[in-house]
Amino acid sequence: MTAASQPASYLWLIPFLPLFGFLINGLTGRKLKSNAVVDTIALGTMAVSFLLTLWYFTQLVGLPAEGRSIHQSLWTWFDIGGARVLGGLTTYKIEWAYKFDVLSACMALLVTGVGFLIHLFSTGYMAEERNDGRYYRFMAYLNLFVFSMLNLVLGANILMMFLGWEGVGLCSYLLIGFYFEKDFAAAAGKKAFVTNRIGDFGFMIGFFLIFQIFGSLDYDTLMGSVREIANLPAITLYGHTASPTWWFNLVGCCLFVGAMGKSAQIPLYVWLPDAMAGPTPVSALIHAATMVTSGLYMITRMNFIYVNAPVALAVVLAFGSLTAFVAATMGLAQYDIKKVLAYSTVSQLGFMFMGLGAGAFSAGMFHVFTHAAFKASLFLGSGSVIAACHHEQDMRNMGGLKKLMPITAMSMILATFAIAGIFPFSGFFSKDEILWKVFEGWYQHGHYTGPTLNLVAWILGMLGAFCTAFYMTRLIAMTFYGEYRGGGHDPHGLSVPSEAHGHDDHGHDAHGHDDHGHAPADAHAHAAHAPEGHGHGPTEVSWRMWLPVSILAGLAVVLGFLNYPESLHRILPIVPAELFSKWIEPLLYQVAPAHHGEHVPPAIEYGLMAWATLVWAPGAMLLAWWIYKVDPSWSRAKAFVTRFPDLFRWVNAKYYVDEFYDAAIIEPIKRFSGQLWSFDTWVVDGMVNGAARFTLLWATLMNWADEYLVDGAVDLVEYFVQETSGVFRGLQSGRVQNYAFVMFIGFLVFAFWKFLV
């Protein structure tokens, strides 16, 4: 515990309460006669955990800025004795400890608060599973995920983070493949698990190097010694001597590989769209609000590494900007409502990494929280739409739902304004802040000196923002406006539009099934059962579903004011400026100020702000509205596809990245694995089996030799002895007369023998 840390008695209950819920429901859920008990346990543990987090947050607010840290150590996990670091030996103790500071407190509020709302939504969405005997298992998995995520964000050292890191990976596998009897769901779960393991390899190398360099895994110790390490002339590890900056760059890149897998960045993003095979609450909890932000949290927590690693920061910026743009374009031509949101999530994660790569850690992390609100609202809202439409996910078979589902529609519309970055919704204050920080970094490195990484990243980010506003407006127009196209009511013939030739990117037909009859995305495809509160046509869902969506949409509207820009505060001081940035500032490693170039004139800042919120994003939204709402037959979209069929096919197929991976990586690995299997079967096992057969044959021969030669010889001697002994036995009659007679005969023989000789 550092001098600034405050002790705590019940901090451990925040992560352990969901664990208790998992254990109780997991071990006794099958025996419980009422699902209401399962709900009470799952929701109750989440609610108490959230309230406890809120109480500790208020305690944190009351502490001075430099001392906002609450620490609790439960037990010594294990000791590392005699570990060699930087040429010396050290003994280090790993504790099972929790740290509640300015960053982990916000993350814990996010995980428990949004987690509780998603648990509540699940009680309505999973209505069909409430009677099939596995509902308790789903709720138990959700609780286990929250426990793992809280360990990740509250752990006081890197090893605790890694424990939670792997825990959420396991829970992701269990929840994505919840409908494991369906092949596509099981495959999606395995894909997520394997892809994350690839990233985890880099993450492990990174934290091994951290221990070798610093001799510690504790956050406070690392933060306290980083300046001393950074000022060393050189560091020698594994026989290689290099500057601290070189090693920090290596550590930063290794850690970012782990973040690529967990937070779905190019090239390890491919698991997240397929993860939509899990039930919609899983998509909201894991792939919108919490798990995918793990990489962002890790980099922000390790900011003291990255501010001393310019190459690693540049790598983060480059991959983040590329992901933000490429994933946004992929969402333009998807028809599965959850797939649109999935690629939107990948793109928004790219924006967050752009902020971190530009050194704007507070801006990147603030977008984590605003995104959690509006994207969770959108995902849960899409789940409500899917449930109301009897598990239809193709937007071409929706339409006109605004008047049938007014609460869900309004909530998703508000969340759409937020993600598009329209003022005064939260996305404007977070996403546009990231773009501004990227632009500012380019400007300060040289006044219009040429295309640098920051400039390229800013351009890609602006294009990604345009695509975001477009595809989200397209989603709203296709889903909630026009006339309902499901249930056989299709006045414009749009159920299978010509632009998709009746199939989407994986050959799914208008009803969402592929050529083999498998349902895509959400495996929750039991259309034979109407969900709770639904008749034969779409109607508004129950309060347990629309209430969480509405609350999250409300947060998406107001949350942005927690980081109100200083530039706006100067002309419109309606709330305090940069509350979040000032709140998180004590966590950030402070470097000596350096002059990088000219400061950006306020006129440019206000001009870019006006352009983004008045022209750029609204222009994209109006364009999508003009194409998909003003023209009910979508003739403009069809004309574009007719004119550029190859472009549409490539975007609709997500640039064939999955197919490329299959052809270039997966299939060769499978073939090579098959060859290894053949070699193992016919050569290695053949040698072993051949040796076994030879041994058996030799043993058989030895057995025959032993039985017929060795034992036969022994038996022959036995027979000879027995027969001979019979003769001698006859001589041993026991009569004295016979013995005397024999002695007499012997005497005669001896006498005659002497006489003859």
C-alpha positions in Angstrom: 0.0 0.0 0.0 1.3 3.4 -0.9 1.3 6.3 1.5 -1.5 7.9 -0.6 -3.7 4.8 -0.5 -6.6 4.6 1.9 -7.4 1.2 3.5 -10.8 -0.5 2.9 -12.7 -3.2 4.6 -15.4 -4.3 2.1 -13.8 -3.4 -1.2 -13.4 -7.1 -2.0 -17.2 -7.5 -2.0 -17.5 -5.5 -5.2 -16.0 -8.3 -7.4 -16.8 -11.2 -5.1 -20.6 -10.6 -4.9 -21.1 -11.5 -8.6 -18.8 -14.5 -7.9 -21.2 -15.6 -5.1 -24.1 -15.2 -7.6 -22.3 -17.4 -10.1 -21.6 -20.1 -7.5 -25.1 -20.1 -6.1 -26.9 -20.1 -9.4 -24.4 -22.4 -11.1 -24.5 -25.1 -8.3 -28.2 -24.9 -7.4 -29.9 -23.3 -10.3 -30.9 -26.6 -11.9 -32.6 -27.6 -8.6 -34.5 -24.3 -8.1 -38.1 -24.6 -9.0 -38.6 -20.9 -9.7 -36.6 -18.8 -12.1 -37.5 -15.8 -10.0 -35.0 -17.1 -7.4 -32.3 -17.2 -10.1 -33.2 -13.6 -11.1 -33.1 -12.4 -7.5 -29.7 -13.9 -7.0 -28.2 -12.7 -10.2 -29.7 -9.2 -10.1 -29.4 -8.8 -6.3 -25.6 -9.5 -6.3 -25.2 -7.1 -9.2 -27.3 -4.4 -7.6 -25.4 -4.6 -4.3 -22.1 -4.6 -6.1 -23.1 -1.5 -8.0 -24.3 0.3 -4.8 -21.1 -0.6 -3.0 -19.1 0.7 -6.0 -21.1 3.9 -5.9 -20.5 4.3 -2.1 -16.7 3.8 -2.5 -16.8 6.3 -5.4 -18.3 8.9 -3.1 -15.5 8.2 -0.6 -13.0 8.7 -3.4 -14.5 12.0 -4.4 -14.0 13.2 -0.8 -10.3 12.6 -0.9 -7.7 15.1 -2.1 -6.7 14.7 -5.8 -3.3 13.3 -5.1 -4.6 10.7 -2.6 -7.6 9.3 -4.5 -6.7 5.7 -4.1 -8.3 3.0 -1.9 -6.4 -0.2 -1.4 -7.2 -3.6 0.1 -4.9 -6.6 0.2 -6.7 -9.9 1.0 -3.8 -12.4 1.1 -0.4 -13.2 -0.3 -0.9 -15.0 -3.6 2.7 -16.3 -3.9 6.3 -15.2 -3.4 8.8 -14.9 -6.2 12.1 -15.6 -4.5 15.5 -14.8 -6.1 14.1 -13.4 -9.3 16.8 -11.8 -11.5 16.0 -8.3 -12.7 18.5 -6.0 -14.5 21.4 -8.2 -13.3 20.4 -8.3 -9.7 18.3 -10.6 -7.5 15.1 -9.5 -5.8 12.4 -11.2 -3.7 8.9 -10.1 -4.7 5.6 -10.9 -3.1 2.4 -11.0 -5.3 -0.7 -10.1 -3.4 -4.3 -10.7 -4.1 -5.1 -7.0 -3.8 -7.6 -4.5 -5.1 -7.0 -0.9 -6.0 -9.9 1.6 -6.3 -8.5 4.7 -7.9 -9.7 7.4 -10.4 -9.6 5.0 -13.3 -10.6 1.7 -11.8 -13.5 3.4 -10.0 -15.0 4.6 -13.3 -14.5 1.2 -14.9 -16.1 -0.5 -11.9 -19.1 1.8 -12.1 -19.3 1.0 -15.8 -19.1 -2.7 -15.3 -21.5 -3.0 -12.4 -24.0 -0.3 -13.6 -24.3 -1.3 -17.2 -23.9 -5.0 -16.2 -27.0 -4.7 -13.9 -29.1 -3.1 -16.7 -28.0 -5.9 -19.1 -28.9 -8.5 -16.4 -32.3 -6.9 -16.1 -32.8 -6.9 -19.9 -31.8 -10.6 -20.0 -34.7 -11.6 -17.7 -37.0 -10.5 -20.5 -35.0 -11.3 -23.6 -34.2 -14.8 -22.5 -37.9 -15.6 -21.7 -37.9 -18.7 -23.9 -34.9 -20.2 -22.0 -36.7 -19.7 -18.7 -38.5 -22.9 -19.3 -35.9 -25.1 -21.0 -33.7 -25.8 -18.0 -30.6 -23.7 -19.0 -31.7 -20.2 -18.1 -29.9 -20.4 -14.7 -26.7 -21.3 -16.6 -26.9 -18.1 -18.7 -27.4 -15.9 -15.7 -24.5 -17.7 -13.9 -22.2 -17.0 -16.8 -23.1 -13.3 -16.8 -22.2 -13.1 -13.1 -18.9 -14.9 -13.7 -18.1 -12.5 -16.5 -18.7 -9.5 -14.2 -16.5 -11.1 -11.5 -13.7 -11.6 -14.1 -14.0 -8.1 -15.5 -14.0 -6.5 -12.0 -10.8 -8.4 -11.2 -9.3 -7.0 -14.4 -10.0 -3.4 -13.6 -9.7 -3.5 -9.8 -6.6 -5.7 -9.5 -3.7 -3.8 -7.9 -1.0 -5.5 -10.1 -0.5 -6.8 -13.6 -1.0 -10.4 -12.6 -4.4 -9.6 -11.2 -5.2 -7.9 -14.4 -4.1 -10.9 -16.4 -6.2 -13.2 -14.2 -9.3 -11.1 -15.1 -8.0 -10.8 -18.7 -8.1 -14.6 -19.2 -11.3 -14.9 -17.1 -13.3 -12.6 -19.5 -11.8 -14.6 -22.4 -13.2 -17.8 -20.9 -16.6 -16.2 -20.2 -16.7 -14.8 -23.7 -16.2 -18.3 -25.1 -19.0 -19.7 -22.8 -21.5 -16.9 -23.6 -20.8 -16.6 -27.4 -21.2 -20.4 -27.7 -24.2 -20.5 -25.3 -26.2 -22.3 -28.0 -23.4 -24.8 -28.4 -25.7 -27.3 -30.1 -25.7 -25.0 -33.2 -22.6 -25.3 -35.2 -22.2 -21.7 -36.1 -22.4 -20.6 -32.4 -19.9 -23.2 -31.3 -17.5 -22.1 -34.2 -17.9 -18.5 -33.2 -17.0 -19.2 -29.6 -13.9 -21.1 -30.7 -12.9 -18.4 -33.1 -13.1 -15.8 -30.3 -11.1 -17.9 -27.9 -8.3 -18.8 -30.4 -8.0 -15.2 -31.7 -7.7 -13.8 -28.2 -5.1 -16.4 -27.3 -3.0 -15.1 -30.2 -3.1 -11.6 -28.7 -2.5 -12.9 -25.2 0.8 -14.3 -26.3 2.1 -10.8 -27.0 0.5 -9.5 -23.7 2.4 -12.1 -21.7 5.7 -11.3 -23.3 5.0 -7.6 -22.4 4.4 -8.1 -18.8 7.3 -10.6 -18.4 9.5 -7.9 -19.8 8.0 -5.4 -17.4 8.9 -7.6 -14.4 12.4 -8.1 -15.8 12.9 -4.3 -16.2 11.2 -3.0 -13.1 11.4 -6.0 -10.7 7.7 -5.5 -9.8 4.2 -6.0 -11.1 2.5 -3.6 -8.7 1.1 -0.5 -10.3 2.2 1.9 -7.6 5.7 0.5 -7.6 5.9 0.7 -11.4 4.7 4.3 -11.5 7.1 5.3 -8.8 10.2 3.8 -10.5 9.5 4.5 -14.2 11.4 7.9 -14.1 14.5 6.3 -12.6 14.4 3.5 -15.1 13.8 5.9 -18.0 16.9 7.9 -17.1 19.3 4.8 -17.1 21.9 5.0 -19.9 21.2 1.5 -21.1 19.4 -1.7 -20.1 20.8 -5.2 -20.7 18.4 -8.1 -20.9 18.9 -11.5 -22.4 22.3 -10.5 -23.6 21.0 -7.4 -25.5 21.9 -3.9 -24.5 19.7 -1.0 -25.6 18.3 2.2 -24.3 15.3 2.3 -22.0 13.3 3.8 -24.8 14.0 0.8 -27.0 12.8 -1.6 -24.3 9.8 0.6 -23.6 8.9 0.5 -27.3 9.2 -3.3 -27.3 7.0 -3.6 -24.2 4.5 -1.2 -25.5 4.2 -3.1 -28.8 3.9 -6.4 -27.1 1.1 -5.1 -24.8 -0.7 -3.7 -27.8 -0.7 -7.1 -29.5 -2.8 -8.2 -26.5 -5.0 -5.2 -26.8 -5.5 -6.0 -30.5 -7.0 -9.3 -29.7 -9.1 -8.3 -26.7 -10.2 -5.0 -28.2 -10.7 -6.2 -31.8 -8.2 -4.2 -33.8 -6.9 -5.0 -37.2 -5.8 -7.8 -37.9 -7.3 -9.6 -34.8 -10.8 -8.0 -35.1 -12.4 -10.9 -37.0 -13.8 -12.7 -33.9 -16.0 -9.8 -32.8 -18.6 -9.8 -35.7 -18.9 -13.6 -35.5 -19.5 -13.2 -31.7 -22.9 -11.9 -32.6 -23.8 -15.7 -32.5 -24.4 -15.2 -28.8 -27.6 -13.9 -27.4 -28.0 -10.1 -27.7 -27.4 -9.4 -24.0 -24.0 -11.0 -24.5 -23.3 -8.6 -27.4 -24.2 -5.6 -25.3 -22.3 -6.7 -22.2 -19.1 -8.1 -23.7 -18.8 -6.6 -27.1 -20.1 -3.1 -26.5 -19.6 -2.0 -22.9 -16.9 -4.0 -21.1 -14.7 -6.8 -22.4 -13.6 -5.0 -25.6 -12.5 -2.0 -23.5 -10.0 -4.2 -21.6 -7.2 -3.2 -24.1 -8.0 0.5 -23.7 -7.9 0.2 -19.9 -4.6 -1.7 -20.0 -2.9 0.9 -22.2 -4.2 3.7 -20.1 -3.1 2.0 -16.9 0.3 1.5 -18.5 0.5 5.1 -19.8 3.8 5.6 -18.0 5.3 3.0 -20.5 3.7 4.5 -23.6 4.7 8.1 -22.9 8.3 6.9 -22.9 7.7 4.8 -26.1 7.0 7.0 -29.1 7.2 4.1 -31.6 4.6 2.1 -29.6 2.3 5.2 -29.5 2.7 5.6 -33.2 1.8 1.9 -33.8 -1.3 2.4 -31.6 -2.3 5.5 -33.6 -1.7 3.8 -36.9 -3.7 0.7 -36.2 -6.4 2.5 -34.4 -7.1 4.9 -37.3 -7.0 2.2 -39.9 -9.4 0.1 -37.9 -11.7 3.1 -37.3 -12.0 3.7 -41.1 -12.0 0.1 -42.5 -14.5 -1.3 -40.0 -16.8 1.7 -40.6 -16.9 1.0 -44.3 -17.8 -2.6 -43.6 -20.9 -1.5 -41.7 -22.2 0.4 -44.8 -23.5 -2.7 -46.6 -24.6 -5.1 -43.9 -28.2 -6.1 -43.5 -28.1 -8.0 -40.2 -28.9 -5.4 -37.6 -26.4 -6.9 -35.1 -23.7 -7.1 -37.7 -24.0 -3.4 -38.4 -23.5 -2.7 -34.7 -20.7 -5.2 -34.5 -18.6 -3.4 -37.2 -19.6 -0.1 -35.6 -18.1 -1.4 -32.3 -14.9 -2.3 -34.1 -14.7 1.1 -35.6 -15.4 2.9 -32.4 -12.7 1.0 -30.6 -10.4 2.2 -33.4 -11.3 5.8 -32.5 -10.5 5.1 -28.8 -7.1 3.7 -29.8 -6.6 6.8 -32.0 -7.0 8.9 -28.8 -4.5 6.8 -26.9 -2.0 6.8 -29.7 -2.2 10.6 -29.9 -1.3 10.7 -26.3 -4.8 11.9 -25.3 -5.4 9.2 -22.8 -8.3 11.0 -21.1 -10.1 11.6 -24.4 -9.7 8.0 -25.4 -10.9 6.7 -22.1 -13.8 9.1 -22.0 -15.0 7.7 -25.3 -15.0 4.3 -23.6 -17.7 5.4 -21.2 -19.8 7.4 -23.7 -19.6 4.5 -26.1 -20.6 2.0 -23.4 -23.8 4.0 -22.9 -25.0 4.6 -26.5 -23.7 1.3 -27.9 -25.2 -0.8 -25.1 -28.5 1.0 -25.7 -28.2 0.3 -29.4 -27.4 -3.4 -28.9 -30.1 -3.9 -26.3 -32.5 -2.0 -28.6 -31.7 -4.2 -31.5 -32.4 -7.2 -29.2 -35.8 -5.7 -28.4 -36.4 -5.3 -32.2 -35.2 -8.9 -32.9 -37.5 -10.3 -30.1 -40.5 -8.2 -31.3 -40.0 -9.4 -34.9 -39.8 -13.0 -33.7 -36.0 -13.2 -34.0 -35.8 -11.7 -37.4 -32.4 -9.9 -37.8 -32.5 -8.8 -41.4 -33.3 -5.1 -41.6 -34.9 -5.7 -45.1 -37.7 -7.5 -43.3 -38.3 -4.8 -40.7 -39.5 -1.2 -41.2 -42.3 0.8 -39.7 -41.4 -0.2 -36.2 -41.4 3.4 -34.8 -45.1 3.5 -34.4 -45.2 -0.1 -33.1 -42.3 0.2 -30.7 -42.1 3.9 -29.8 -40.0 3.7 -26.6 -37.4 1.4 -28.2 -37.4 3.5 -31.4 -36.9 6.8 -29.5 -34.1 5.3 -27.4 -32.2 4.0 -30.4 -32.6 7.3 -32.3 -31.1 9.2 -29.4 -28.3 6.7 -29.2 -27.7 7.1 -32.9 -27.4 10.9 -32.5 -24.8 10.2 -29.8 -22.7 7.8 -31.9 -22.9 10.2 -34.9 -21.3 13.0 -32.8 -24.2 15.5 -33.0 -24.1 18.3 -30.4 -25.0 18.1 -27.5 -25.0 14.3 -27.4 -22.2 12.5 -25.7 -20.4 11.3 -28.9 -19.7 14.9 -29.8 -17.8 15.4 -26.6 -15.8 12.2 -26.8 -15.3 11.1 -30.5 -14.8 14.7 -31.8 -12.4 15.4 -28.9 -10.3 12.4 -30.1 -10.2 13.8 -33.7 -9.3 17.2 -32.4 -6.4 15.8 -30.3 -5.1 13.9 -33.4 -5.3 17.0 -35.5 -3.7 19.1 -32.8 -0.8 16.6 -32.6 -0.2 17.0 -36.3 -0.4 20.7 -36.3 2.0 21.1 -33.4 4.6 18.9 -35.0 4.8 21.3 -37.9 2.6 24.0 -39.4 1.2 22.3 -42.5 4.6 20.7 -43.2 3.2 17.7 -45.0 1.4 14.4 -44.6 2.4 13.0 -41.3 1.0 10.0 -39.4 -1.3 12.3 -37.4 -2.7 13.9 -40.5 -3.3 10.6 -42.2 -4.9 9.3 -39.0 -7.1 12.4 -38.7 -8.3 12.0 -42.3 -9.1 8.3 -41.8 -10.9 9.3 -38.6 -13.0 11.9 -40.3 -14.0 9.4 -43.1 -14.8 6.8 -40.4 -17.0 9.4 -38.6 -18.8 10.1 -41.9 -19.4 6.4 -42.5 -20.6 6.0 -38.9 -23.3 8.7 -39.2 -24.3 7.2 -42.5 -24.7 3.5 -41.6 -26.4 4.3 -38.3 -29.0 6.5 -40.0 -29.4 3.8 -42.6 -30.1 1.3 -39.7 -32.7 3.6 -38.2 -34.4 4.3 -41.5 -34.6 0.7 -42.5 -35.8 -0.5 -39.1 -38.2 2.1 -37.8 -39.5 4.0 -40.8 -41.5 3.2 -43.9 -43.9 0.2 -43.8 -43.4 -3.0 -42.0 -42.0 -5.6 -44.4 -42.1 -8.7 -42.2 -44.8 -11.3 -41.9 -45.5 -11.4 -45.6 -46.4 -7.7 -45.8 -43.9 -6.5 -48.4 -45.6 -3.9 -50.7 -42.4 -2.7 -52.3 -40.7 -6.1 -52.8 -37.9 -5.2 -50.5 -37.6 -8.4 -48.5 -35.0 -9.7 -51.0 -33.7 -6.6 -52.8 -31.8 -7.1 -56.0 -28.8 -5.3 -54.7 -28.0 -8.3 -52.5 -29.3 -10.9 -55.0 -31.3 -12.4 -52.1 -28.2 -13.2 -50.0 -25.9 -11.3 -47.7 -22.2 -11.7 -47.1 -22.4 -15.3 -46.0 -25.0 -16.4 -48.4 -27.9 -15.8 -46.0 -31.3 -15.5 -47.5 -33.9 -12.9 -46.7 -34.9 -14.8 -43.6 -31.4 -14.8 -42.3 -30.6 -18.4 -43.1 -27.6 -19.5 -45.1 -27.4 -22.0 -47.9 -27.3 -24.8 -45.3 -30.3 -23.6 -43.3 -28.2 -22.2 -40.4 -29.4 -19.0 -38.9 -26.8 -16.2 -38.7 -25.6 -14.0 -35.9 -27.8 -14.3 -32.8 -28.3 -18.0 -32.2 -31.4 -17.1 -30.3 -33.6 -18.1 -33.3 -36.5 -20.0 -31.8 -39.1 -18.3 -33.9 -41.7 -20.9 -33.0 -42.2 -19.3 -29.6 -43.3 -15.7 -29.3 -41.3 -13.8 -26.7 -42.8 -12.4 -23.6 -45.4 -9.7 -24.2 -45.7 -10.3 -28.0 -48.5 -11.4 -30.1 -48.4 -12.3 -33.8 -46.9 -8.9 -34.9 -44.3 -6.6 -33.5 -45.3 -4.7 -30.4 -43.4 -2.9 -27.7 -41.4 -5.2 -25.5 -41.9 -5.6 -21.7 -40.6 -3.0 -19.3 -37.7 -5.2 -18.3 -36.4 -4.8 -21.8 -37.2 -1.2 -22.7 -36.3 0.3 -19.4 -32.6 -0.5 -19.6 -32.5 0.7 -23.2 -34.1 4.0 -22.2 -31.8 4.5 -19.2 -28.7 3.9 -21.4 -30.1 6.2 -24.1 -30.6 8.9 -21.4 -27.0 8.5 -20.3 -25.9 8.8 -24.0 -27.6 12.2 -24.1 -26.1 13.7 -20.9 -22.8 11.8 -20.3 -20.8 14.0 -22.6 -21.1 17.0 -20.3 -18.7 15.3 -17.8 -15.9 16.3 -20.1 -17.1 19.6 -21.5 -14.3 21.1 -23.7 -12.5 24.1 -22.4 -12.9 25.8 -25.8 -16.7 25.6 -25.4 -16.6 26.6 -21.8 -15.0 29.9 -22.8 -18.0 30.9 -24.8 -20.8 28.8 -23.2 -19.9 28.0 -19.5 -23.0 25.9 -18.7 -21.1 23.2 -16.8 -17.5 22.9 -15.4 -14.9 22.2 -18.1 -13.1 18.9 -18.5 -14.3 17.2 -15.3 -13.2 13.8 -16.5 -9.8 14.9 -17.8 -9.0 16.6 -14.4 -10.4 13.6 -12.5 -8.1 11.1 -14.3 -5.1 13.4 -14.4 -3.4 12.0 -11.2 -3.1 8.6 -12.9 -1.3 10.0 -16.0 2.5 10.0 -16.1 3.6 13.6 -16.3 6.4 14.4 -18.7 8.4 17.6 -18.9 6.7 20.1 -21.2 8.3 20.4 -24.6 7.6 22.8 -27.5 6.5 20.7 -30.5 5.4 23.6 -32.7 2.8 26.3 -32.9 -0.3 26.1 -30.9 -3.5 25.7 -32.9 -5.3 29.0 -33.3 -8.8 29.0 -31.6 -10.4 29.9 -35.0 -9.2 26.5 -36.4 -10.5 24.6 -33.4 -13.9 26.3 -33.6 -14.0 25.9 -37.3 -13.4 22.2 -37.2 -15.9 21.8 -34.4 -18.6 23.6 -36.4 -17.7 21.6 -39.5 -18.0 18.3 -37.7 -21.2 18.9 -35.9 -23.0 21.1 -38.5 -21.9 19.8 -41.8 -19.9 16.5 -41.8 -22.0 14.3 -39.5 -25.4 15.8 -40.4 -24.5 15.6 -44.1 -23.9 11.9 -43.8 -27.1 11.4 -41.9 -29.1 13.5 -44.4 -27.5 11.5 -47.3 -28.6 8.2 -45.7 -32.0 9.6 -44.9 -32.4 10.7 -48.6 -31.4 7.2 -49.9 -33.3 5.0 -47.5 -36.2 7.0 -46.1 -37.2 9.6 -48.6 -37.2 6.9 -51.3 -39.2 4.0 -49.9 -38.2 1.7 -52.8 -34.5 2.3 -52.2 -34.0 2.9 -55.9 -31.0 5.1 -55.3 -29.2 2.4 -53.4 -30.1 -0.1 -56.0 -28.8 2.2 -58.8 -25.5 2.6 -56.9 -25.1 -1.1 -56.6 -26.0 -1.6 -60.2 -23.3 0.9 -61.2 -20.7 -0.4 -58.8 -21.5 -4.1 -58.3 -17.9 -5.1 -57.5 -17.5 -2.4 -54.9 -20.8 -3.4 -53.2 -19.8 -7.1 -53.3 -16.4 -6.4 -51.7 -17.9 -4.1 -48.9 -20.8 -6.5 -48.3 -18.3 -9.4 -48.0 -16.1 -7.3 -45.6 -13.3 -7.3 -48.2 -13.1 -11.1 -47.9 -10.8 -10.8 -44.9 -12.3 -14.0 -43.3 -11.9 -15.8 -46.6 -8.3 -14.6 -46.9 -7.6 -15.8 -43.4 -9.2 -19.1 -44.3 -7.2 -19.5 -47.5 -3.9 -18.1 -46.3 -3.7 -19.1 -42.6 -6.5 -21.4 -41.4 -6.6 -24.0 -44.2 -2.7 -24.2 -44.5 -2.6 -24.8 -40.8 -5.3 -27.4 -41.0 -3.4 -29.1 -43.9 -0.1 -28.9 -42.0 -1.8 -30.2 -38.9 -3.2 -33.1 -41.0 0.2 -33.8 -42.3 1.6 -33.8 -38.7 -1.2 -36.0 -37.7 -0.4 -38.4 -40.6 3.3 -38.3 -39.6 2.4 -38.9 -36.0 0.0 -41.7 -36.9 2.1 -43.5 -39.5 5.7 -42.7 -38.4 5.8 -41.9 -34.7 2.9 -44.0 -33.7 3.9 -46.5 -36.4 7.4 -46.9 -34.8 5.8 -47.2 -31.4 3.2 -49.6 -32.6 5.8 -51.5 -34.6 8.0 -51.8 -31.6 5.0 -52.9 -29.7 4.2 -55.6 -32.3 7.8 -56.7 -32.4 7.9 -56.9 -28.7 4.7 -59.0 -28.7 6.2 -61.3 -31.3 9.5 -61.6 -29.5 7.6 -62.2 -26.2 5.6 -64.9 -28.0 8.8 -66.5 -29.2 10.4 -66.3 -25.8 7.2 -67.7 -24.3 7.4 -70.7 -26.7 11.1 -71.2 -26.0 10.5 -70.9 -22.3 7.6 -73.3 -22.4 9.0 -75.9 -24.8 12.8 -75.6 -24.5 13.6 -74.3 -21.1 10.6 -75.9 -19.3 10.9 -79.0 -21.6 14.5 -79.5 -20.5 13.6 -79.0 -16.9 10.7 -81.4 -17.3 13.1 -84.0 -19.0 15.5 -83.8 -16.1 12.5 -84.2 -13.8 11.3 -87.2 -15.7 14.7 -88.8 -15.7 15.2 -88.2 -12.0 11.7 -89.5 -11.3 12.3 -92.7 -13.3 15.8 -93.2 -11.8 14.6 -92.5 -8.3 12.0 -95.3 -8.8 14.7 -97.8 -9.3 16.6 -96.6 -6.3 13.4 -96.4 -4.3 12.9 -100.1 -4.9 16.3 -100.8 -3.3 15.4 -98.9 -0.2 12.9 -101.6 1.1 13.8 -101.2 4.8 14.6 -104.9 5.4 17.9 -105.7 7.1 18.2 -109.0 5.3 18.1 -107.4 1.9 20.8 -104.8 3.0 23.0 -107.7 4.2 22.5 -109.6 1.0 23.4 -106.5 -1.1 26.5 -106.0 1.1 27.5 -109.6 0.6 27.0 -109.3 -3.2 29.1 -106.2 -3.1 31.8 -107.9 -1.2 31.9 -110.8 -3.7 32.1 -108.4 -6.6 34.9 -106.5 -5.0 36.8 -109.7 -4.2 36.4 -111.1 -7.7 37.4 -107.7 -9.2 40.6 -107.7 -7.2 41.3 -111.3 -8.2 40.7 -110.6 -11.8 42.7 -107.5 -11.9 
